[in-house]
Amino acid sequence: MFDLIIIDGYDNTLKEIVAFCKKNTIIFIEGDRKGQTETIRQIFPKNKYVNVITLNKNKPYSHGDGDTNRYVGWW
């Protein structure tokens, strides 16, 4: 059982996540993944939900390909 679960990607077993959650587990879905978010919200209909985005763009010295037109956290 986990207090925090981070979802980064998708597979067919997402609905099995309930077996790994404690009563107040925080589920963090990396990126703006609508499909995964909808699935989790269906599994936990009484959950509290927050969508967080950023307006910060990558710095020229950041890791990745150095594209400063991309937003922080986006590859």
For each residue, the residues with C-beta under 8 A, 3 or more apart:
1: 20 21 22 25
2: 5 20 21 22 25
3: 22 24 25 26
4: 25 26 27 28
5: 2 17 20 21 25 26 27 28
6: 28 30
7: 10 14 17 27 28 29 30 33 36 40
8: 30 31
9:
10: 7 14 33 35 36
11: 14
12:
13: 16
14: 7 10 11 17 36 39 40
15: 18 39 43
16: 13 19 20
17: 5 7 14 20 21 27 40 43
18: 15 21 43 44
19: 16
20: 1 2 5 16 17 25
21: 1 2 5 17 18 25 27
22: 1 2 3 25
23:
24: 3
25: 1 2 3 4 5 20 21 22
26: 3 4 5
27: 4 5 7 17 21 40 44 47
28: 4 5 6 7
29: 7 33 36 37 40
30: 6 7 8 33
31: 8 73 74
32: 51 53
33: 7 10 29 30 36 37
34: 37 38
35: 10 38 39
36: 7 10 14 29 33 39 40
37: 29 33 34 40 41 49 51
38: 34 35 41 42
39: 14 15 35 36 42 43
40: 7 14 17 27 29 36 37 43 44 47
41: 37 38 44 45 47 49
42: 38 39 45
43: 15 17 18 39 40
44: 18 27 40 41 47
45: 41 42
46:
47: 27 40 41 44
48:
49: 37 41
50:
51: 32 37
52:
53: 32
54: 71 72 73
55: 71
56: 71 72
57: 68 69 70 71 72
58: 62 64 66 67 68 70 71 72 74
59: 62 68
60: 66 68
61: 66
62: 58 59 66 72
63:
64: 58 67 70 75
65: 75
66: 58 60 61 62
67: 58 64 70
68: 57 58 59 60
69: 57
70: 57 58 64 67 74 75
71: 54 55 56 57 58 74
72: 54 56 57 58 62
73: 31 54
74: 31 58 70 71
75: 64 65 70
